Amino acid sequence: MKAKQREKSADVVVVGGGVMGCASAWELAKRGRSVLVLERSVPGAEASSAAAGILGAQVEAHAPGPLAELARASLGVYPAWVRALERATAIDTGYRECGVLKVAFARAELVKLEREVAWQKPRPKTLAAAALAKREPWLNERLAGGVAVDGDARIDPRLLFRALHIAAARAGVVFRSGAYVRRVVTEAGRAAGVALDDGSIVRAKQVLVAAGSWTSLVEGLGIAPGAVIPARGQIVELETPEPLLRSVVFGRGAYLVPRDDGRLLVGATMEFVGYRREVTAAAVRDLLDAAIGLVPALASASLRESWSSFRPYTADELPLIGKTQIPGLFLASGHHRNGILLAPITARIVLALVTGGRAPVPLGPFAPERARG
Amino acid sequence: MKAKQREKSADVVVVGGGVMGCASAWELAKRGRSVLVLERSVPGAEASSAAAGILGAQVEAHAPGPLAELARASLGVYPAWVRALERATAIDTGYRECGVLKVAFARAELVKLEREVAWQKPRPKTLAAAALAKREPWLNERLAGGVAVDGDARIDPRLLFRALHIAAARAGVVFRSGAYVRRVVTEAGRAAGVALDDGSIVRAKQVLVAAGSWTSLVEGLGIAPGAVIPARGQIVELETPEPLLRSVVFGRGAYLVPRDDGRLLVGATMEFVGYRREVTAAAVRDLLDAAIGLVPALASASLRESWSSFRPYTADELPLIGKTQIPGLFLASGHHRNGILLAPITARIVLALVTGGRAPVPLGPFAPERARG
């Protein structure tokens, strides 16, 4: 009964129990806010658990700009954030400062790679074939070389999510699964809670919508219907008795993300097919082919699993983080390929927004305003 | 207690609860024998459920000879056998007289196919590209043609096995799972039962060993240690909203076995790797690549499952069916690629052996004698 009452209102209600919602809820609860997280399915059911876990602040940045800055800021706070999580839960999240390699088969391709990353600071090192083979001996010996982004890292998103969920719950966050939010409820022009599909209302002083690829389906946000759309990614998980790689490797047709226990993720497609949660024959064939091309010994690796999930994509490929036109209603969505990386900085931004503090980065480029419907 | 007592002895004890053991047990029980089936795992756990279910009496016969005759005889009794099973259980086993196509991309390959099947009766029809496309419109339009083996069929081995298991149990067969048979027990030179790994003895007047790839591990059979070895096959199961094929299709690098509900099996590797039950990256890549080559629309098919299992392989690729040197001990094993096809004829042979009747085919070529250890 008590739990039921607690679920009827909160200081902050969070729509979406993914990594954004959880990280934000944890931050708010630590500062004394009562927080209720409403999740359509179960916490961590979607992209948060399906992600590969590349913390690619540099490798995923294709040009200087606000997203590269946001990613760099988030990577900067990652070590302390993960330490706090691991202290709170005793879970090893698989966070490893392993570096990322971008590799090329042809000399010309290597030169192109070098040119693409030349603007970055620190500037990625070029590795000739011999240096590459020394660093990762299982890579295809026909590779011409690669560039090494040593600051980038990896994490196991499923373990990260479990740790976040436990830490948030211990800090007092209440989670409700199977709660389908239809719309944001306003009173006197301010956000006052959310209405569920069973007709019930959950009241809150402030509302954060962090519903990933399902964000546009929540009514009353004041954003366009297609502001956030699902971009399907298919991933294959292989396993070898010993880990063959330490670094994350980006190559032609696939990236490879090793785990210390011998598992290795091969990702990922990028498809706009709505919410069709399929793993397709051609995608699996192509991912396996690319993976075996990069690391020939993977030919005899065991196929463990394959899955697909949905990146929350925005037209300008920047996330939607900030205040909306409705006072008391905030968004943290549209993180596309970089949700796992951007979770800690987003949670800090949300904390600043909700408590009226100063955001750790300029928020202009991420303003939900630009997705106005 | 009564069941326990029934398990301590039987007229016939069958070692192995796969399709051979079950089919034989059913046949014997219908003729009034008390039958106990001992299965290491659970009935149908191994190749019997993992098979693709091609009833390829002609398509799998590469030369005239006793195996081709045995296969033809078994295919001949299949319709009545399946009808009896379906009557006994109301299970549709997916038996379909769909025919099998062997297809070729190049004209020269087609000529080779024609030559390979020219000895067969009835002689398979040659289909030019247009006739092939008319029969199976989803096949790659670049195919040069194929040969059609109209008498061959398909079945769903999992459904077949369920039906067999239920029919056998209803006929009085007792099944015991988790019973690991170490050796055959003899008394006065005759088979008298089997010894389990817990030291207990199950007594029987006659013993049938139908342990598939694990046959050589049963002691006291008088066969060589490597008489039957596992030949791994990997299979991938795809799914499309509508079935794309009706016929079974054999092509370069894969065969395709459709189910009426839109599932489609892509098989299979042939590997000698012991009992390593793996699905490997290269095999899945190659099977998917071959499947998409044969039916391009499979590129967007969903990957449902993948598995591997073990065909019981013999050096001369003929099964071991018949009496052993030990009176009262019989073998029905080593059926390699054709266990599902050969189950009904093998069960009839076993019935004849056990009851002293006349075997439906000459048994000389299949005599366990030749695998003597």
Interface residues (C-beta under 8 A of the other chain):
Chain A: V236 L238 E278 V279 T280 A281 A282 V284 R285 L288 D289 A291 I292 L298 A299 S300 A301 S302 L303 S306
Chain B: V236 L238 E278 V279 T280 A281 A282 V284 R285 L288 D289 A291 I292 L298 A299 S300 A301 S302 L303 S306
